[in-house]
């Protein structure tokens, strides 16, 4: 591993970024890399959560959407397609063994 990559990884680690982000840092000097890491960390921490899907406003549209959801859940259950388990943060959780 070359020295440049070691320095980039150290800067990423200091700013709470994954090592894979080392290639995204821009700069030739350590202060430039640190500034780039700070901006990247701010960008990633400020990311917005996915918005909840909006439901149709009308009574008939709501009923049709709910029926479609129930039908899809029934088809998934009958075909053995279950969504993977997720933890409270929405990440995929390990399967219980």
N, C-alpha and C positions, 0 to 999 in steps of 0.2 A: 504494500500500500504506500503510495507516495505521500510526501509531507503535506501537499496542498489538500488532499482528501482528509488527512488526519486533522488538520486545522479546521476545515469546514465542518467535520463531524463534531469536533469539540465546541465550535460555535453553536451548532444546532442543539447539542446537549445542554449548553448553558442557557439557551432560550426556550427549552422545553419542546423542541421540535424533534421529529423522527429523523434518524440518520439518512433516510432516503431523501430528505429535503436538502441535503448538502449540495446536490447538483443544481438546486434552484437559487442558491445564493449568488449574488452578483457582487463582484469587487475583487481588487487585487491585494488590498491591505487588510489587516485584521479589523481595524475600525470600520472599513467599508463593508466587510462581511457581517460584522455585528449589526450595523445599521440595516442591512438587507434582512438579516434574521429577525430583527425587531419588527420591521414592517411586515414580514411574512407571518410572524406570530400574531400580530395585531389583526391582520387580515383573516387568519384562521379562527381566532377567538371571537371575532365579530360576525361570524357567519350566521345567517338567519336559519332557524329551524324550518323544516318543510311546512308550508301552510296546510291546514286541514282542508280537505276537499269540501267545496261548498255544495250544499244541497239545493235542488231546485225549490223555488219559493211556492209554487202552486200545489194545491192539495193532491191533484191527480199526478203531477210530476213526482212528488214525494212518494206517493204510493207505488208508482211504477219503479222508481229507483230502489225502494225497499224490497219490492218483489224480485227485482233482478239480483240484488245482493243475496237474498234467501235462496234463490234458484242456483246461483253460483256456488254458495256454500254447500248446498245439497249435492250438486254434481261433484264438487271437490271431495266431499266425504265419501260418496259412493265409489269414486274412482281411486280413492286412496291418496289423494293429493292434499296434504296438509301443509299449511305454511310453517316454515322453520320457526323454532322457538326463539324468542328474543328476550333480552334482559330489560330492566327498567329504563335504560338509556336508548333502547331501540336497536342495539347491536345484536348480532346472532349469538345465541347462547349455546353452550355445549350440550349435546344430547345426554340425557341421563342414562347411565349404564347400570 
